[in-house]
């Protein structure tokens, strides 16, 4: 099953809003075929593995990271039908599919056709692999990651706003991989003006996410990088800030009427556009606003072995108010690992994730 998980992960960022799935067929003490779901709308992992095995699939055991689908009305036929017709004997599944259209029905159909199933093999790893999909398919909202980089003394920039480069080259490479794995990157006009970022995934084989720029009065200069498309850029604009002439390229608007953009409204709007995962890359104000709105699922902080010192220096999460320690936002499931010279600390704002 761990091999299936590694296969599934090869498609990171390419299957959304579908899950990543890996599968293999095992028979007579050896693996006879393996496959993974490569892109939304293309064949799923199970039929790909069955097709590779041919007649050898009969009487084999299927290992798969997610419960085989059983519903119609989508771009691909039900995997349960293919498994049954191939004569597969047993199916080992890492986790049930939380999609309400499946949710145990795939296992039930296989059992009703005399196919034995076992569920829960390396389940925790399977849940982590598809955390974007799980959040989106059960709530209609994107999974949100807040990313930040800071020095050892907790600074994200110098007093004049300079932040390049706090983190190491290896950390920056990981961020490009992270961008490639999500559907959209959200930032704000302050970061755009300060850094003129591209917010693209500059790695071999990478996929550029949609850029979402919170820019209430549409102040982004026309020659800035986020105006160059592809990838697509969505500007989140106050209705009074809509320009008379729409800029050239693949640019869209999301408009709001309130005094400030509601982050929960924004995430709901992105979810309606089948954006299943979001990376927030911005300054302390945006980070603080997102955390206080309760939209952040996961936080990733790169800590560099540098000390800036001094008063009035930027910190990762800002805002106009603070919380007493006894009611501060708690982060669960903390993990850390070395990335180049930096330390990456990750955690979740929800115990269940």
N, C-alpha and C positions, 0 to 999 in steps of 0.2 A: 504493500500500500504506500510506503514511503517513496518507492519508485514512481508510482502513479502521481503522487503529489508533486514530485520534481518535474514530471512531464507536464502537468497542468500549469505549473508556474512559468513555463516557457512562453505562455500566451499572455503574460501580465500586461494589462492595459489594452488588450486587443479584442476581448470578448464582450465588453460592456454593451448593454446592461445585463448580458448573460453572465453566468458564473464561469470560472476556470475549472475544467474537468480533465482528468487524466484517467486512462484505462489500460488494462492489459489482460491477456488471456493466458491461463496457466494450465498445462496438461502434461501428464506423464513426467512430472518432475522438472519441467522447464517452461520458460516463457515462450509462447509461440507467436505472439504479436503484441504490439503496444501502439498507442495513439493518444492524441490530446485534441481538445476543441480549440481550433486556431482563431476563429473569428465569428462574431455574431452573424447568423444567417447561413453559415456553412455547416456541413455534417458534424454531428456530435462525436465525442470520443468513442462511445461504445460501438456504433455502426462502423466507424473507421477501423477499429481493432478487429471487428468481425470480418469485414471485407478483406483485410490483410491476411487473416488466418484461413479464409476459404472453408473447405470441408473439414479442416482440422478443428474448427470451432465447436463442432458437435461433441458433446460430452466433456467440454472444458469448464474451468472455473473462471468467472469474470471478476476481476478486481476493479473497482471504480471509486473515485473520490466523492461522488455525489449520487444520491438516489436517482436511478434512471427515470427520465420523464415519461409521462403516460398520457399527456393531454394533446388535443388537436388544436387547430386554429392558429398555428404558428408557422414559421418558415420551414421547419423541419418536421418529419413524421415522428411519432412516439418511439422512443428507444426500447420500451418494453416489448413492442411488437417484433422488433428486429431480434431481440434477445431470445424471445420464445421461438420464433421461426428458425433461428440458427441452431436450436437444440442444445443450448448451454445448460449445464447441470446445476451449477451453484453460482450465486452472486454474492460477493463480499463488498460491503459498502461502508465508506468512512462516516458519512453523515446523511440524515434525511434531508430532503429538499424543503426549505421553509416556504417555498412558493405555495400559496393556498391551493393552486390547481394540481399540485402533486402531493406534498405533505403526508407521506405514508401510503398513498394510493398506488404508487409505482411498486412498492414492496408487496402490497396486497395482491396486485394483479399477477406478479411473478409467482407468489405462493399459490394462488388459485390455479396456476398452470403447472404445479408440481415442481417448481424451481425453488430450491432451498436458498434462504438469504441469511446473512449475518451483518448486523449493522453496529457501527461504533468503533471500528478499528482505526486507531490514531485519530480519534474524533477531534481532539483539541487542535491538532495541526490543520485539519481540514477546515475547521471553523475560522482559524486565523487566516488561512489562504483566501477564503471568500468573504471576509468581513465586509467588503464594499457591497457585494451582492446581497448578503443577508440583511443589512440595514435597508437597502433600497427596496428589495422585494417585499419586505414586511411593513414598511412605513411609507414608501413612495418618496422618501427623502434621501439625499445623498449622504454618504459617509464622509465626515469632514475631518481632515488632518490639519492641525496648526503646526507649522514649522518655524523654528527660530534658531538663530546662532548667537552665542554670547561669549564674552570673555570669562575667565575664572572668577572675576569679581562682579559678574552679572551685568555687564554692559553690552549693548547691541550696536552701539555707534559712539563716536566721539561727540563732544558738545556741538560741533558744527555739522553733525549728521553724516559724517563719513563712516561707512561700514565695510568697504572693500579693502582687504579681505580679512574678515575675522576668522573664518573657518579654513581648514586645510584643503588642498587640491582634491584629496580623496573624498572629503566630505561633500565638496561641490559636485563631484562626479556622482555620488549617491543621490544628491538632490535632483540631478538631471534624470536619473533612473526613476526616481519618485515621480517627477513630472510626467514621465512617459507612462507610468502605471495608472494615473488618474485621468478622469474625463475633463476636468477643468481646474484652472488655477485662478484664485480670487485675490485681487490686490486692490489698492485704493490710489487715488490721485496723488496723495502725498509721496508715496513710494515711486510712482511713475515720474513725477517731477524731479525727485531727488536722484534717482538711479537710471532713468530711461532704460528699464529692463526689457529683455526680449521675452522672457518667461517661456522659452522653448526647451525641448529636450535634445540637447546637442550631444547625442551619443549614437553610435552605429546601430541602425535598425530601430531607433527610438520613434515614438509617436508623439507628436506635439499636441498638448491639451488645448481645449478652448480657453481663451483668456477672458476673464470677467473683471472689468475695471469699474470700481465704484467711483463715479466722477459726477457729482450732483449737478454742476453747472457746465459740464463738458468743456473742461479747461485743458484737455490733453492737446499738446501742439501737433499739428498735422504731419510733421516730419519725425515724430517719435516712433520708436520701435513697435509699440503695441498697435499702431495704426497700419503697419505693414502686414498684409495678409497674403497667403495663409500663415498661421492658422487663423481661425475665426476669432473675432473679438466681440464680446457683448459688453456694451457700456450701460451701467446702471445709473440712470439720470433722473433728477427731479423733473417733473413734467414741465416746469417752467424753464428748464435748461436745454430743451431739445433744439438742436440747430436747425436753421431754415433749410440748409442744403446737406443732405446725407453724404458723408465722406465716401470715397471710392473704396472698393474691395469688399470682402466678406465681413461686414460690420452690421451689428444689430443693436437694438436698444431694449432695455427693460425700464419702464417708467414707474415712478411712485409719486404720491401726492402728499405724504406726511412730511413733517419737518426734517426727519432723519430716516434713512433707509432702515427698514425692519429686517434684521438678519434672518429671522425665522420665515418671513415672507419671501425673502430672496432664495433661501434654500428650497422652499416649496416650489417656487417658479422654476428653479434649475431642475428639480426632480420631474416636473411636468415636461421638461425638454429631454427626458431620459438621460440626464446627467446623474450618474450613480455614485460618483466620488469627486471630492473637491479637496484641493490643497490650498490653504490660506498662506500667502506669502506677502507680508506687509509690515508696517511699523507697529509700535506698541499700542497706538490708538485702535487700529483695526483688530489687533489681537485681543485687547481688553474688551472691545465691543462684542466680538464673537463669543468670548468665554462667558461674559455676563448674560448674553442672550441664550446661552445653553445649547448652542448649535454644534459645538466642538465634540467630537467623539474621541480623538486621539491627539496626543501632543508629542512632538519630536523636537528635542533641543540639542543642538550641537554645542558642546562646551570646549572652547579653545584654551590652551595653556598660555594665556596672555592676561596681563593686568593693565587696565587703562587708568583707573583711579580718578579722583577729582569729583566735584559736585556737579549736579545738573546734567548728568549723562543718561542717555536712553537706556531703558531696561526692556526685557522681552514683552511684558504685558503691562499696558498702561491703563488709562481711564481717569475719571474725575473723582472716583471714590475708592475706598479700600474696604475689605471685609476683615472683621476681627478674626483672630486665629481659630477660634472655636467654631466659626461658620465659614471658614475659607473654602474655596473650591478644592475638593480632594481628587487626587490622581491615584488610580489603582493599577495593579499589575506592572509595577515599574521594572524595566529591564535596562541594562546598559551594556555597551560594547565599544571597543576601541575602533575608531575610524581614522586611519593615518595618525596624526598627532592629537586628534580630538577625541572626546568622549561623547557618544550619542546616548542620550537618555530618552526612553520612550515610556508612555503610560496612557491609560484610558480614563475618561471622565465618567465612565459607567462600569460598575462592577461586573455586569453581565457580559461585557465585550471582551 
